[in-house]
Amino acid sequence: MLRLFALCAVLVSVNSQDVGINSGRTQKQTLRPSQGKSCNINNYNSFYAGPNKKVENLLVDVKRQLEELQKQVALLTKDNKTNLDGKPRSCVEIFKSGQKISGVYTVDPDGAGAFEVYCDQTTAGGGWTVFQKRQDGSVDFYRDWADYKNGFGNLNGEFWLGLDKINRITNSERYRLRVDMEDTEGKTAYAEYDMFSVTSEKTKYQLSIGTYSGDAGDSLSGHRDAAFSTRDQDNDNNGGISCAVSYKGAWWYTGCHSSNLNGFYYHGKHSSYADGVNWQAWKGYKYSLKRAEMKIRPSSL
């Protein structure tokens, strides 16, 4: 960039010199204010139209170097995935920068403003942005729409990142989803989906999800294209019966669910039906998981 500024200065300097020759007499070129202060490669030919080859060659060389620098800047801009404020876009970029310890970091996925996230830098190659975590029942997840929109909890403990942030992240590029689960005996399972995104609040954070893989069973594909629902905003199209109220949670319900990871934290077996932290394909409707984590990273990895 310093080279670019220096070359612009040369152009301005040359533009102010005696560059016209007519019948052996030097004529000083009169510049308009807009001409002398700009560095526009499209106007080089207007700087000089006489036979002074030395100046002409200088301008041609400067123009060539400027064009080359502009190409380099364009390539750097295309390849650079760090925002102008210096914030990384994702946990993957943080991982690639050498920060390979899981914890709280600051990201700006789309240039619209930075916020803190929890990065899982150890699971399946690292680079995961965690947007939901249940582990001990310390945080109440039976909440209203505004809380799920904006997020709640403690990033170093139990939390929900917020639907607005999830929307921003998953619409900045193509993402995949991983759900890690653990029961009360320490057994673990996972489910992955090769695409995951949510729309904006205007369309109720509608869920898009790709193809399943893993060993926990598929308890999310049935929620594909569903709008998000909370106890105070029923979008589940379930005949006037609120799934969120019935099952003590908030989710992409579709009359009603095969997973309910924001349900009541029972910690293991429970007698009530389908209102716990449930993943039906793995543990059924009467077993509340000890731990559940939902995390995303770019699909390109």
C-alpha positions, -999 to +999 in steps of 0.1 A: +000+000+000+029+024+007+041+017-028+007+026-041+007+060-022+042+067-034+033+061-070+002+084-067+025+111-053+048+108-084+018+113-106+006+144-088+042+157-089+046+151-126+012+165-133+023+198-117+055+201-138+062+218-172+052+190-195+040+208-227+064+218-255+052+239-284+075+253-311+105+249-288+089+269-260+079+253-227+043+258-217+031+253-181+000+231-181-029+246-162-047+221-140-082+221-126-084+213-089-099+179-096-070+170-119-040+177-097-052+158-066-064+125-081-047+093-090-067+078-117-050+055-142-077+061-168-065+098-170-028+092-176-030+102-213-044+136-204-014+144-182+009+148-213+003+149-250+037+163-262+069+148-275+087+146-241+095+109-242+112+108-208+081+120-190+059+098-212+079+067-204+078+075-167+040+078-168+037+045-187+059+028-162+040+042-133+007+031-149+021-004-153+032-006-117-001+007-104-020-018-125+001-046-110-004-033-075-041-031-080-041-068-092-022-077-060-046-058-038-076-075-055-061-109-049-053-101-012-089-088-008-103-119-023-082-143-002-082-123+031-110-137+054-103-113+082-126-083+084-113-047+081-115-043+119-091-073+123-117-097+137-117-133+124-149-145+108-151-179+125-135-203+149-119-220+120-098-189+112-089-186+149-078-223+148-057-217+117-041-187+133-026-210+159-052-205+187-059-242+193-072-240+228-110-242+233-125-211+248-142-178+243-131-157+213-144-127+193-156-131+157-173-110+131-188-134+105-202-108+080-187-074+089-218-063+107-203-062+142-183-085+164-195-107+192-181-135+215-185-172+208-172-204+223-148-222+200-144-260+203-109-265+190-105-302+199-135-321+186-131-337+151-104-314+140-115-283+158-128-250+144-163-255+157-185-226+168-207-238+197-242-223+197-259-245+223-246-263+254-264-283+281-243-299+308-256-294+344-290-278+344-276-245+358-294-224+332-332-223+326-339-229+289-377-225+292-377-189+279-394-164+257-387-155+221-366-125+229-341-146+249-338-171+221-334-143+196-306-126+215-290-154+234-286-162+271-264-181+296-227-182+301-203-190+273-181-209+297-210-230+309-246-235+297-258-212+270-278-205+238-258-182+215-289-165+199-308-170+167-298-137+153-261-146+156-267-181+143-284-166+113-255-143+107-229-171+109-247-196+088-255-171+061-219-159+057-210-192+040-221-228+039-219-245+073-223-280+087-238-290+120-225-314+147-245-325+177-225-341+205-243-360+232-235-378+265-256-399+288-254-401+326-230-432+323-205-413+302-215-430+269-213-406+239-228-403+205-229-377+177-249-366+147-236-346+118-255-328+090-235-316+060-255-284+057-271-262+084-285-227+083-314-207+098-332-178+081-338-144+097-365-134+122-387-123+094-393-159+084-391-172+121-356-186+118-366-214+096-343-244+097-324-258+066-305-290+071-285-314+050-277-351+050-272-370+083-242-391+094-231-403+128-239-429+154-267-412+174-294-417+149-312-390+129-335-370+151-334-337+133-342-343+096-379-344+106-376-308+116-364-296+082-379-263+070-397-258+104-399-224+120-386-218+155-411-217+184-410-206+220-436-206+248-447-171+238-445-175+200-461-207+186-450-213+150-453-251+150-486-255+130-498-281+155-535-273+155-534-246+182-515-268+207-481-253+216-453-278+213-430-254+232-454-253+262-463-290+261-427-301+260-411-273+281-387-261+255-380-240+224-372-257+191-380-261+154-411-280+163-433-297+137-462-312+156-442-320+177-407-334+178-381-362+175-355-340+193-359-314+221-324-304+231-337-272+248-362-291+270-362-295+307-330-308+323-339-340+341-305-356+341-313-392+329-345-412+330-377-394+336-414-405+338-428-376+319-431-379+281-408-361+257-402-329+277-366-335+286-333-329+268-343-356+243-328-372+212-353-398+204-332-419+180-306-425+206-323-426+240-360-423+234-385-398+248-381-406+285-343-400+288-328-366+293-292-363+282-265-353+306-247-333+280-257-319+246-237-295+224-247-281+190-218-267+170-211-255+134-182-250+111-177-243+074-187-273+052-155-269+032-135-285+059 
